[in-house]
Amino acid sequence: MSLHKIVSPEIVNKYDVNVPRYTSFPPVPNWKTPPKAQEWHQELQAALSQGVHLYLHIPFCRSLCAYCGCFRIDPGTVTTTSAHIVKDYLHTIHDEWELYQEKSGIKNEHLRGIHLGGGTPNTLTPEELSFLLSKFGDTSSKLLSIELNPHTTTPLFLETLAKLGVQKISFGIQDFDPTIRKIIGREGDYESISEIMNKARSLNFTSINIDLVLGLPGQTLSSIEYTLDRVASLRPDTIAYFSYAHVPWFAPLQKGLEQHHIPVGSEKLSLLLKLQERLFSQNYIHIGLDHYALPSDPIAKAFADHKVIRNFMGHTYTQAGTLLGLGASSISSSKNSYLQNEKDLFKYMNTISQGQLATIRGHQKSELDRCCEKIIQTLLCYHTFQGHEELRQDFSSYFKLASLEKLVTRLLEFRSDGLLEMEEITTTHNEQAAIEKILKLKLTYAGVIFIRNIASAFDYALIDSTHAASTFGRSL
């Protein structure tokens, strides 16, 4: 696939800038006033009929990978109190759940699903995992998913997952090339990963995902080919191929990666095009920003039915109205609010032990926030507004608070650069006529590559700018 036929180097230089990933709207750095505790509990209580999806954050890792920006606990810190820290932490999550039950009236029967992320959830023993999930009632009727490090996942742990009713498992592989894995501090090799994935296949999980990272230090076209050859042999149901964000001011361990060549710009784009060429040839469907799925996977079916959403866990098809995060650093989201828990493990545990929620920041969405969220979510998930006439009212509300002229100017620039297809539109169009034309907008192949840039045009905080602050990673 020729790079110049897809997008010119000039377009790459223009649009490979700092932009949010939009796992929330507004993005976390732009959050302002959090809801008061009583307001938050009242909102949760009012939304219970729509169901709740739990996110449980397990921050422990046996070793720290240099590329990762997730909240995790340094193994040296854990070792000093290893006899009790994991057990105490799991009890604290149970206590936090009891606080929500007491204050919000939430019950186990309101749960639609549970996702365990980290960190590394399989640092827990099978017994610890069973104990953790026992607090939430019968898990067999819920959508259960978990993130795993394949190098430290045992057959017994997988068997425990199957018995508990876990449906989707996600292996954090990142890259198969031994040189790249050594650079980023990721243990394990293809043979051991293949063995544990074959075990997972034998247990008939509904969906097996692998996470890969694009643009890691040392990656080249040949190393990507090496990884993709092994991905093809494993043929997972879904693949999440995340773009490496080099943000050493946020993830200090990344500073040590700068001694290696880090692909950026057109070089990184060539890796993405090779990835997509290979996955499309193997019948994977591109979903949203960075997910790929075989047509038989539940998320592919949800995508066809316009039921995919984007949140802090990536693209998913859970239809619960509220995501409730338990554990240190976890984030909760609802129709009107966001809240994030304390990141310091011991401060989190101490606050919960005092009968208080351990939240440190949050945001109450305005009417404009909610409109932007729906518009940006739809674009990021489906690459178009076609077939989403329900957005007509959101656009009407949006233009009461945001500038039609500025948005049209940005969209026309994207169209001129070959990033989207849209009927002729001018800044002199009346609002309703403009909305009808915008609803027919569709991204081109090049536009999907720079989808975050296009999404940012609908971000009222960035309407006057072509890129965001360096707080955010680059679009490629």
N, C-alpha and C positions, 0 to 999 in steps of 0.2 A: 504494500500500500504506500504510494508516494506521498511524502509529507507535503510537497509543494502543491499537489493536486487537492489536498484536503484543506490546508491553510498555509499561508505564506509566512516566512519568518517575520515579516513586518507586523502581521496580525498577532503572532505569538508574542513579540516584544510589547505590543500595545496592551494586550489583555492578560498577560501573565503577571498579575499584580496582587496585592493583598486584598482578599475578600473573605467574608465570613463563610462558614460551611452551612450555616442555617439549620443546625439541629434544633434550634429554637428560634422564635422571633418574639421580641428582639434577641439578638445574640447575647450570651451571658455577659460580656464586658459592658453592654449597654443597658443592663438591668438597672432599675432605679429603686422605687419604694416597694418593699415586700408587704404582703398582707399581714395584718395582725393575727395572732394565733387564733382568736375567736372567729375572725372572718374566714380564715383558712379551714377551720373545722366545720363551719357552717356551709362553706362551699362544697366540701367533700360530702357532707351529709346530703345536700341537695342533689348531688350527682350519683348517688349510690345505685339508683335504678338503672343507670347506663353501664354499671360494672366498673371494676378497678383492676388494673394490671400492676403487679408488684415488681419492683427492681430491687434485688438484694446485692449489695456491694461487698465482695470478699476481697479485701485489699492485700492479702498476703501473697508474697512471691518467694520462691526458694533462691532465686537470684534475680538481679535487675538487668533487663535488657537495655542497651544504651539508646536505642531509637525511641523508646516508649514515652509518651507524655501522660499516661493514665496515672491516677492516684494509686500508689502501692506502697507497701511498708518495706523499708530496708531490712534485709534479713538479719543484719547485726542487731538492730533494735529489737526484732522479734526474739532472737536467741536469748537475750538477757532475761526474758520473762516467758520463755517458750512453754514452761510447764502449765501456765494458766491463761495466757493471752488469748488463744483461739477460743477456748471454752468460754471465757468471760465475754468475749466479743459476741459470740453466738447468743449467749444469754441476754446481752444488751439489745440485740436485734429483736428478740422475743419481747423484751420489756418495751421497746419502742412501739411494736405492734399493739401491745396492750394499751399503751397511751392513746393510740389512734382509736382503738375499739371503745375506750372509755369516753373520749372527747368528741368523736365523730360518729359513733354508732355503727362503724364499719364491722362487718362480720365475715367469717371465712366464706360464706355462701355468696358474698358479693364479688369474690375474686374470679376473674376470667383467665388469668395467666400469671406466671411467675418466671422472671428471667434472672439468672445468676451471672454476674459479671465481675470484673476485677481490674487489677490484680489477677490472681489465678484461683478460681473456685476449686480446682481439684488439688489444691494444697490441703483441703479438708480430707479427712479420712472418710470412708464410706459410712462409718458410724456417726461422725460429726455431721455429715450431709443429711443423713436420715433424721438426726435430732433437730437440725435447723428447720427442715421442711415439715416436721411433725406438728409444728405450731399452727400451720395453715390448713389443717383438715385434710380431707381426702383429695389428693393431688391428681388422681386418675382422670378426673373430669375437667381439668384445667390445662391450658396450653403452657407446657413447661419447656424452657430452653436454658442452655448453659454454655459458657465459654470454657474451653479446655486447652491446656498446654499438652500437645500430643506426646512430648518427650517424657512427661511425668504422669501421664494417664495410664492406669493399670487395667487389665481385663476385669478385675473385681470391681473397680470403680464404675466401669461401663455397665456391668451387670446390675449394680446397685441403681444406676440411672434408669435402666430399663424397668426394674421392679417398681420404682417410684412413679413411673408413667411419663418420664421425660420424652418429649417427642422430637425436639430439634437440638442437635449438638453442633458446636462450632469449634473447629480446631484452629488455633492461632499458629499458622505455619510461617507466614511472612515471606519466606524465600526458601527454595530448596538448594541453591548453590552453596556448597560447603564454605567457600571463601566469604561469601556475603554473610552467612550465618555466624561465622567466627568474628567478623567485623562488628556485628550488632550484638554479640553475646548471646546468641540463641543456640541452645544445645540440641542434640538429636540429629539424625540423618534420615534419608529417604527410606531406607530399609525398615527402620524401627517405626517410622510414621506410617508406612504402608501396612505393617503388621497390625498396628492398633486400629487403623481405619477398617481393615478387613474384619477385625473383631467387631467393630461397631456395626458393620454391614450385617453380620450374622445375627445381630440382636434386633434388626428390623426397626430402627428409628425412622420416623416419618421423613426426616430431612437431615442430611449431613452437609454442613457448610465448612469451607476452609477460608480463612482470612489470609490475604497476601498484601504486601505493601509495595507500591510502585515508587521508584525514585530513591531507593536506599543507597547509601554510600557504597560505591564500587559496582553498582549494577550497570550492565552493558546489554546490548542486543543479544549477544551470545549467552550471557547468564540468564536473561529472561527466557530465551529459547530452552535452556536447560531446565528451568523451573516449569515452563509450560508443557514440556514433554512429560514430566512426572505428574503434573496436574491431569493431563489427558489420560494417563494410565489409571489414575485413581477415580476419575470421573465423579466428583462430588455433585450433589444435587444443586447446590448453590455455591457461589464464589463472591466474596466481598473483597474487592481490590482497592484498598485505601491508598490515597496519595500521601507519601511521606511529607510531613510538614516539619521543616527544620526551624525549631523555635527554642534555641538554647537558653534564652532568657526565661522561658517557662519550664523547660525540661533540661536542667543543667548537664546531665550526663551526655546530651547530644554534642556538647562542646568537644568532647574527645573524638567525635566522628569527623571533625573537620580536617584531620590529617589525611583523610581519604577523599577521593574525587566524588562529589555529589552531583548527579545529573540534574540539570535545570533547563528551563526553556525548551527550545526545539529538540534538544537531546532527550529530555524527559518525555516530550510528546511522542517521539519516535518509539519509545518503549511502550507507551499507551496504545499506539496504533498497532504495534505487533501483538500486544495482548488481545486487543479486540478482534483483530484478524483471525487469530487462532481460536478464540472462544466462539465467535460467530460461525466459524467453519465446523464447530462441534455441536452446533444447534443450541447454544446458550442464548437466552433472551436478555437484552440489556434492560435493567429495571432501575429507574431513577438515576441517581448520581454515580454510584460505584458498585452496584449489585448486578449479578448475572445469575440466571437460573435456567435449569432445564424445564421444558414445557410441562412436565408432569409434577413439578414441585408446587406445593400449596401457594407460595408467594407468586408464582407465575399465573396461577388461576385467579388469585386476588387482583393481580395487576390487570388482567383482562376484564375483570368486573369493576374496575375503578375503586378498589377497596384497600389499596396500599397507602400507608402514611409514612412520614419521616419523623423520627424523634431522636432522643439521645442514644438510642440503641441502633441507629441506622434506619434502614427501610424495613418495615414490618407490616403485618396485616391484622394485628390485634385491633378489635373494634371497641375496646373498653374506653369509656369517656375520660378516665383519669389514670395517669401513671404515678404511682406512689413509691418513692424511693426510701428504702430503709438501709441504714449502715452509714459509716463515715464517708463523706463527700458525695453521697448519692443525691440525685436531683429528682424532684417531683414536678409534675406538670398537670394542669387542668385547663378547662376552657378559659378561665380568667386569670390564672396565676402560675408562677413558678416559685419554687423554694429549693435551696441547696443546704445540705447538712454540713456541719463542721468537718473540716478535713483532718484536723489533728485527732488521732485515734483516741488518745486518753481524754482529751477535752470532750469529745463526742460521748464516750462511755460515761464520764463523770456527770455530764449534763442530763443524760437519760436517767441515770441512777437517782437524780434529784426530782424525777417526775416532770421534767420539762423537755419539750422538743429541742433538738440540738441544731436548729437552723441558724445559718450565718448570713445569708443574703437571699434575695428573692425579687419578684417583680409582679406588680398588678397590671394586667394588660388593659390598655385603653381601647376604645372602639377602633381607632386606626391600627393599633397593634393586631387586633383580631382579624381585620380585613387583610392586612399585609401577610399575616401568617397563612391564611387560607390561599391567597394568591400565590405566594412563594412556594408553599407546600405542593400545590397542584403542578406548578411548573417543574419543580425538582423531581417529582415522582413520574410525570407523564410527558414532559418535554413539549407540551402544548396546552392550550386552553380549550381546544376543540372537544366537544362532548361534555363540557363542564359548564352548562348554562346556569347552574346554580350560583356561579360566581358573578352573575350580572348584578345582583343586589350588592355584593361586596365591592365591586368596582364603583357602583353608584355612591356608596358610603365613603369609599376611598377618595373619590374626587371632590367630596365636600370638604376634605381636610388636607389633601395633597394637590400638587400642581399638575394639571393635565398637560400644560404646555411643556414642562420640563420632562415629563415621562415620554411624551411623543417624540421630543427631540432625541432622547436617548435611544428609543426604539428604532427611529429612522437611521441613526448611526449604526446600530447593530445590523439593520437590513442592508445598508450600504456596504458593510464589511462582510456580508455573506453569512451572517450568523443566524438569521431567521427569515421566514417567509411571512408576509403580511400584506393585506390589501393596502392600496394607497391611502395615506392618512396625513393630515396636516394639522398644525397647531390651531387652525381656524375652525376645525370641525366642532360641532356642538358635542356636548358630553355624551349623549346617548349614541350618536353616530360613531364616536370614537370607541365607545365600549364594544359595540357590535363588531368593529373591525379588530379590536384587540382580542376578542373572544375567538377569532379565527387564526390567531398567531400560532405558528409552528416553528420549532427550531430546526435548523439544518444539521447535518452531521457535525460540521464545524461548531455550530452553536451549542450542541450538546457538550462538546469539549470544554467550552467556556460558559457553561450553564450557570455557574455561581455569579459570574459577572452580570449576566442578563437578569438573574434573580435580584441582584443588588439594585437594579434600576427601579424596583418596586419597594425598596427599603427607604422610607422617608428620611432616615438619618444620613443616607448616602446620595440623595437625589441630586445634590450639587457637586458630586465627586465621582471620579472614574475608578477610585480604589479606596479601600478602608485603611485604618491605621495599621501599623506594623504588629499590632496585637494579634492579628489574624495571619494565617498562612497564605501562601501564594495560590493562585487559582489552578496552576498545574502541579 
